[in-house]
Amino acid sequence: MRDLTALGALALAMATAGAQPASPAPSAPAPQFPVKFAPIPVLSIFRPLQANGTADDAIASGRVVAGHYPMTARASKHWRIAFLFPHLKDPYWVGCSYGVISEAHRLGVAVDILAADGYDDLPGQLRLTDQAIAAKYDAIVLSPIGMTANNASIAKARAAGIPVFELANDSRSDDLTIKVTTSLRAMGLEAMGWAVRDAQRRGLKAINVGLLPGPMGAGWVKGEVDGSRIGAQQAPIQVNIIDIRYGDSDFKGQTRLARQMLAKYGNKLDYLIGCTGCAPAAVQPVKDAGLAGKIRIVAYDLTDDIARLIHNKEIVAAADTKGVSQARVAINAAVSTLEGRNKELPHTILVKLGLVDQLNFATYPFDTSIAPDGYKTVLSYDPAKN
């Protein structure tokens, strides 16, 4: 990015305000990382709160404390932490891997990133979880594929004495030690809110919107859609969500979904809102349909691909869940817990959302969201070997 730049009311405020596994991830030479990061704006949510709830349920039912999450001190030992990602097929999870690996270097802990093959590979993620439990990692950080499908595995890890932390993707498990995510509903509110404000600036009295939110059943997808619907209902102009097409966030599949949507509704659409793998995939289909001047694409989240497309004016804006910051908070929360540094553990830590468009592009803090230029994905780090 250095080459590109010289809920309710509270949710809306959040938007604006042992042995290794059988097949361990490959290690790589240690890249150089900065050693300090600015404290990260967060909401910390404490119990008691709704049982088996989402992060947005926690906002509504728990004790909420606004503040900043400071990075913790170097660990006293080489704790071993497994990170279970749904895949590494889009830049969002590459950014998360950067956040994990960079902080592992600073903290002096060993990490392995174990990725499933996609949101249709729940069996793979459950198998990797079992491997991590069998390998007796000190902690597991899970980005669950399903809202409840991972619950039994989380409970199994807890029963084995391994704390499980949640990163980015939400779930309804009460066996987690800490959730680290954002208000997923606020993602939808923010993206839809930008489209509504843009439509008002253009003098439009009503707009038609299509959604490409990602795979049905994923917690973040439900949050996006729920927030978009709330944003449409609360808008001061008429907003019609005329099509929603679900699918895994791979580029090829999302390109196909975008073409299907445009074939049926292209001449009616004013805005298309899509996930990190969805919004970029819609760019070429919109051009091919001759609708680049009519349909404006907004993203629910930010990656380096989306930032480049905003810079090129092919995507107009993106909400930003700050994936790098979420990963940093998650590994710091795990280390702080393992070290016994927390007086009281929050149930949920929500990283404050951002939003980027043409107006603030030149000054936007992309390092909170995106890996540096030239970063090559690293899946393993062991301070004892580097």
N, C-alpha and C positions, 0 to 999 in steps of 0.2 A: 504494500500500500504506500510505501514511501516514494514509489515512483508515480503514484497517482495524485498525491497531494503535495505542493511547495509548502361482574363482579359486582359490583356496587361502586360507590364513590372511592373507596380505598383502593380497589383494583385499578380504577382509572388514574388515581394519584400515583400508583406504582408505575403506571405506563409513562407518566410525565415526570414526576419527581424521581524352616522346613524344606521340601522338594518342590521343584518346579512342575507345572502341568506336563502332561505327556508330550505336547507339541508347543514348547514355549515360543513366545514371540521373539523374532531376531533382535539382537542388540546391535547398536551402531556406535561409531565413534562419537564422543561427547561434543555436541555443538556448543558454541558460546552463547550464553544468555545473559541479559541484564540481571542484576542481583536484587533490585528493588522495584516494587510496584506501588502505585498510589493505593491508599485504602479504598476499598470498593463500596459504593453506596448500596445498602441492603435494607430489607425489612427482616427482622428476626421475630419469629412467631413461637410463643411458648404455650405449653399445655396449662390447663385442660382445654381440649377442643374436640370437635366432632370426630367420632370414631370412624375409621376406614374411609377417611375423606381425602379429597384432592388438596392440592396446594391452595386453590382458590377457596375451598371450604375452610381451610385453616385461617385464611385472611378474615373470613366472616365470623369465626367462632373462637379464635385464640387470642392471647394477649400479644399485641403487635408493638414492637419497639423499632423505631427508625434509627439508623445510624450508619456506621461504616465498618466493614470487616477488615481488620488489620491482618497482615500476613504474620504468621506465627514464627517463633525462633527455630533455629536448626534443631533437628531431632537428636535425642540422646543416644539413639541406636539406629541401626539400619532396618527399620520396619519394612515389611514386605506387603505391598498393596496391589491387588488386582483390580483393573478397570475393565468392565464389561460393556463394550459399545455395541449398538445394533448393527453397525457396518462402518466402513470407511470409504463409502462410494461418493460422498460429496464433501465439499470443503468445510462444512460446519464441523464435522467430526475430526478433520485434519487440524482445524483450529483448536479443538478441545485437546487433541493429542499434544499439541504444542504447549498449551497451558499446563497439562499434567507433567510432561517431561521437563519443562523449564523449572517448575517448582520442585520436582524431585531432585534436580541438581542442587538447588539452593538449600533444600531441607535435609539432604543427605539420606534419602530413603530409596528403597528399591521398588520399582513399579513394572508391571507388565500390562499392556493393553491387549485385551483378548476380544476380537471383533467377530460377531456373527456375520452372516452373508446378506442381511437385509431384514426388513420388517416382516417378510414372509418366512423368516428362519427362526421362529420361536424355539423349535427343538434344538437348533444349534446353540442358541444363547443359554437354554436350560442345561445343555450338556457342558458348556464352558463353565457355568456356575458350579456344577457338580465337580468339575476338575479343580476349580479354585478352592472349593471346600476340602477336597481330598488332599490338596497340596498344602493345606494349613496356612494360607496367607493370614497375616495379622488383621487385615481388613479387606473388604470388598466394596468397590464403588460401582454401582450398577446403573446403567441407563436402560430401564426396562422397555421391552418391546410392547407389552400389553399393560392395561390398567390393573388387571387382577391376575393375569396368566403367570406372572413371576412370583406371586405371593408364597406359594408352597416352597420354592427354592430359597426365598428370603428367610422364611421361618426355619428351614433346614440349616442355613448358615448360622442363624442366631442360636439355634439349639446346640450347634457345634462350638459355640463361644466366639464366633467371628462376627464383629459388628458390620452391618451393611449400611452404606450411605447411598443416597440416590442422587444422580446427576442429570439435570436437564429434563429428561423424560419423566413425566409424573406417573404415579400409581396409587392404588388404594390399599397399601399394606401398612399395618400398624406395627410390624416387626422391624422397621427401619430405625436406625439410630438417629440420622438427620437427613432431611431432604434438602438438596441444593438445586434450585430451579428459578424460574421467574413466574410471574402471574401469566399463565398461558392464555387465560381469558383476555388479559390486557393486550396480548399480542394482536388478537383479532380486533379489539377496540381501537388500538393505535393505527393499525393498517387501514381499517375502514374509516376511521376518523380523518386520516390524511386524504383519502379519496373524496370524502364529503366536503372537506374544506377546499380542496382543489376544484371540485365541481361548483361550489359557491363562488369562488374567484372567477370562474368562467361564465358565471351567470346561469348555470343549469338549474332547473327547478325539480328535475327527477333524473335518476340514473339507474341503469341496469348493470348488475355486477355478476361476474362468474367467479367461482372459487375452485382452485386446485390446491386443496389443503394438505394432501399427503395420504398415507395409508389409514383407512378406517380402522378404529380400535386403538390406535396409539393415543396416549393421553394428551400429547401436545396438539394433535389434530383436533380432538374434541374441543380443546380450549380455544384454538383458532376459530373454529366454526361458531362456537357459542358466543365468543366475543364479537365476531363479525355480525352475527344476528342481532345482538344487543345494540351494537353501534348503528345498524340499519334502523332498528326500531326507535332509537333515541335521536336520530338525525333530524335536523330542521328542514330537510328537503325529503322528497320521496325516494327511498332506496329500495330497489327490487333485486333480490338475489335470485336470479333466474336459472342458475345451473350450478351444481356442485358435483365434481367428479373426483372420486377417491382412487388412490393407487400408490404403490411403493414409490419412493422418491428418486428412483434412478432416472437418468436423463432420457433414455430411449422411451421408457414407458410413459413418462410425463409429456414428452413430445407428442406421442400418440393421443393421449387424453386431450391435450390442447387442440390438436387438429379436429378431434371429434366434437369438442365444444364449439369451435369456430364454424365447423360445417353446419351445425344446427342453429347457432345463435349469433354468429359473427356480426351480422349487420345490425343486431339489436344491442350488442354489448358496448358499454362505455368504459368499464374498468374490469381488469382481470387481476385477482389477488392470489398469489401462490406461495408455497413453502420454498425452502432454500434450494431444493432440487427441482421445484416446479416452475417458479417464476422464470429462471433462465431458459428452461426448456420451451417456454411459450413464446419467446422472442422471435425465433425464426418462423414458426407457424403464423404468427400475427403478420409478419412481413410478407410471407408467401400468399396470404389471403388478401393482401392489398389494404390492410386495416391499420398499418402502423401510425397513421395520422389520426385515427379515430379511437382506438382502444389503448388506454394507458395501463401499464403493468405495474403493480405494487407488490412488494415482497413482505411476507410475514417476518422474515429474519434476514440477517446480513452474513454474507460470505465474501471472499475476495472476488469471486465471479460476479456476484451481485453488485459489489462496489464498482467494478470495472464497467458494468452495464449502466449503472447510474451515471458514472463519469461520461459515458458515451451517449447518454440520454435515451437509452433503449429500455431501461427501467426507470420509473420516475421517482420512487422512494422506497425505503425499507424500514420497518421496525427492526429493532436489534435486541436480541436476548443476551448479547455479550457472552458468547460461548467460551472464549478464552478466560474471561473473568469467572464464569461459573466453574470451570475446571480448576482454576487456581483456588477458589473458595473451597471446593470439594476436597482437594488433597490437603489443604491446610486444616479443614475441619476434622478430617480423618486423623491427621498427625496430632492435632491438639487433643483429640479424644484419647488416642492411644497413649499419649504422654500424661494424661490426667490433668490437663491445664484448664479445663472448663469448670467453673463453679456450677453452672446450670446449663444443660444442653437445650438448645432450641429444638423444637420439632421440625421447623422449616426455616430455611434461609432463602429469601427471594432477592435475587440481584436486580437492581433497577434497570428498566428498559431504556433504550435509546431510540432515536429515529434520525435517519439521514436522508437528505434529498439534495437538490442542486444548491439550495440556499446555504447549507452549512457544510457542504462536502469538503471545502478547503481546510476547515478547522476541526473536523471530526476526529475523535481519538480512536482510530481504527485498531490500535494495538490492544484494546480491551476486547476485541471481537475476532481478530483475524491474525493468523500466523504471519511472521515477517516474510518479505519477498525472499525466495530462494530456500525457504524451509522445506526440508525433506522429511516425510513422515517417519518418526521414530517410535517403535512400539515397545521398547524395553530399556530400562536403565538400572544399573546396579552400582552403587558407589564403591562397593568392595572390589569391583573389576575395572573401574575407570579412574 
